Amino acid sequence: MTIRSSVRDRATRQRLLETAAHLFAERGFSKVTVRDISREAAANVAAINYHFGDKLGLYEEVVKFASARMETTKRNAFESGKARPPQEQLRAYIRLFLHHLMSEEEDSWMDKLIGREMADPTPRLDLIIEHGIKPNSDRLAALVSQILSCPRSDERVWQCAISIQAQCLFYRSSKPVFMRMAPSLKLSPEMIDRIAKHIADFSLAGLRSLGREKKATAKQAVVAS
């Protein structure tokens, strides 16, 4: 293979990947054909088999790319508060993650693709969970565990972690709705900071309340014994 043909192959592969990502996101896996992708990418139909094996292989590469982007974003958000006390780590995570979610530059096709997987799962949903969702869930649960002084196995840890994440994701998934309900609201960086502060204040207040409840329950158990 010559250098020129190798460069051409890489360009074709990338074009197929980008085209497929947007088509799968818009229509779903089952409603996109190999011919659709090839036509939109200005590539030969055989190029998909050559580079990815088949349509499912191409879809898997798209899902891997989306999962890697998700994980990188969330890991960076966590690292922004590294070495701070747990409560401040949580605040830093929420702030940076929310700014990323509300960014106009964020790839909308990823939201659509993941939304379709949630509503109509393919065999590749496990890839999104394992590589794009679970690592961050584990980090957030570990942080909540520290704040609550509870073992990771305590169900309150996972419940709180999910609640915190859901508050952030609401502002992304429901953005078209609340922007219509409050058309005067401008999502400036300052407004996003205020929303992040509210989510952090609300979540930490809940965690403190659960912590007090946990101590009271433990004290009652000691007295009863």
N, C-alpha and C positions, 0 to 999 in steps of 0.2 A: 504493500500500500504506500503510495506516495504521500509526501507531506500535504500536498494540495488536496488530495482526496480525503485524507484524515481530517483536515480542517473542515472540509465540506460535510463530512459525516457528523462531526460534532455539532456543526451549525444546524444540520437537519434534525438531529436528535433533540437539541434544545428547542427548536421551533415546534416540533411535535409535542414536546412536554408542555410548553407554554400554551399551545392551542388546546390540547386535551384538557388542561387544568380548567380553562375558562368554559369549555363546552360541557365538561362533566358537572361543573358547578351550576351552570345555567339549566341543564336538562336532566341531569342524573345519569348514572352509569348505564342503565338499561336502554335509555333513549338516545344514546350517542353511538353511531356506528363507526367502524374503521374508515369507511369511505368519507364520512363527515369530517373526521379529523384530518385525513390525508388531503382532502380538497381545501379545507381552511388553511392548512399549513403549507399548501403548494408542494406536497411531497408525494412520492409514489406510494401506493397502497402497501407494497411489499416492505417499505421502510419501517413500518411499525413492527412487523415480524422480525426484521433484521435487528432492530435496536432493542425491542422489548419482549419479543416472543409472541405476544398476542395482545388483545385489548386489555385483558385483565392485568397483564404484566405492566402495561403502560399506566393503567389506573393505580397500580401499586406504587409505582415511582412517584406519581402525583401525590398520593397520600403520604408517602415517606417525606416528600419535600414539605408538604403542609405541616406534618407533625414536627419536623425538625425546626421549622420557623416558629411554631407555637412554643416549643421547649426552649429555644434560644431566648425568645422574648421574656418568658416567665423567669428563666434562670437569671437573666440580666436584671430583672426587677428585684429579685431577691438579693442579688449581690450588691445592689445599691445601698442596702442597709447593713452590710456585713460588719461585724465587730461591735455593733451597737447593742444596747439592752433589747430583749425580745419585743417589748412594746414598741420601741422605736423602729425595730426591724420591720414590724408589721405595718407601721405607718409609711415607711419608705417603700415597701412593696406595693401597698395599695395605691400610693400616689403615682409611682412610675408605671405600674400596670394600667391604671386608668388613663393616664396620658397616652399610652400606646394604643389602647382600645379606641379612644376617641379621635385619634389622628386621622386626618383626611387622606393621608398617604397609605393607610393600612389597606392591604389587598382584600377587597370585598369578596373575591372569588373564594377565598379560604373560608370565610364565614358561611357562604352558601354551600360549599362542598361539605363542610362538617355538619351543617344543619340538615342536609339531605341524608348524610350517613346516620344521624340520630333518628330521623323520621322513617327512613327506609334502608336499614343496615345491609351492607354487603359483607362478604367474608373479610374485608379489609378494615372494618371498624376496630378490630382488635389492635391493629397497628396504631391507629390514632390514640386509643386508650393507653397502650403500653408506652408509646414514645412521645406523645404530645400532651397527655393529660395526667397520667399517673405520677411521673417524676415531680411535677409541681404540686400535686395533691399531697405527696409524701412530705415535701419540704414544708408546706403550709401546715400540715397536721403536726409535724415536729415542733414548729414554732408555737402553735396553739397549745400543744402539750406542755411546753415550758411555761407559758403564761398561766395556764390552769393548774400547773403542778400535778398533772394527771398522767398516767401511763398512756401510751399511744393506743392501747387496746380499749380504753374507755370510750364508749359510744359518743359521749359528749364532745370528745375531741373531733371526731369526723363530722358530727352535726354542725359544730361551730365553723370548722374549716369550709364546709360546703356553703354555709350561710354567708360567710365573708366573700367567697368567690362569686356567689350568685349575685350579691349586691353590685359588684363591679361589672359583671357580664350583662346585667340588666341595662345599663346605660349604653351598651353597644347594641344589643339585640333589639331593644325597644326605642332606639334613637328616633326613627321616623314617627313613632307615636307621640312621644313627649315633646318633640319639636313642633308638632302640630297643635298639641294641647297648650303649649306655652311658646307661641311664635316669637315673642319678644326676648326669649332666653338666648343669649349668645354664649356658645361654648368656647369662651376664651380660655387661655392657659390659667388665668386667675380663677375663673369659674370652676374649671376642672380641679384646681387645687382645693377649692372650698368643698366641692362634692367629695373629694378624696378624704378631706378632714372629717366631714360628716360621717362617712362610712367607717373611718378609723375610730372616731369618738364613740359612735353607736356600738360598734363591735367590741371595743375594749370595755365599755360600760357593761355590756352583756357578759363578757368573760369575767369581769370582776364580780358581778352578781352570782354567777355560777360558782366562782371560787369561794365566795362567802357561804353559799348554800352547801357546798361540799364540806367545808370546815364545820358548819353547824351540824350536819348529818353525822360526821365522824365523832364530834363531841357527844352527841346524843347516844351514839352506839357505845361509847366508853362508859357513860353514866349508867346506861341500861345494863351493862355487863357487871 
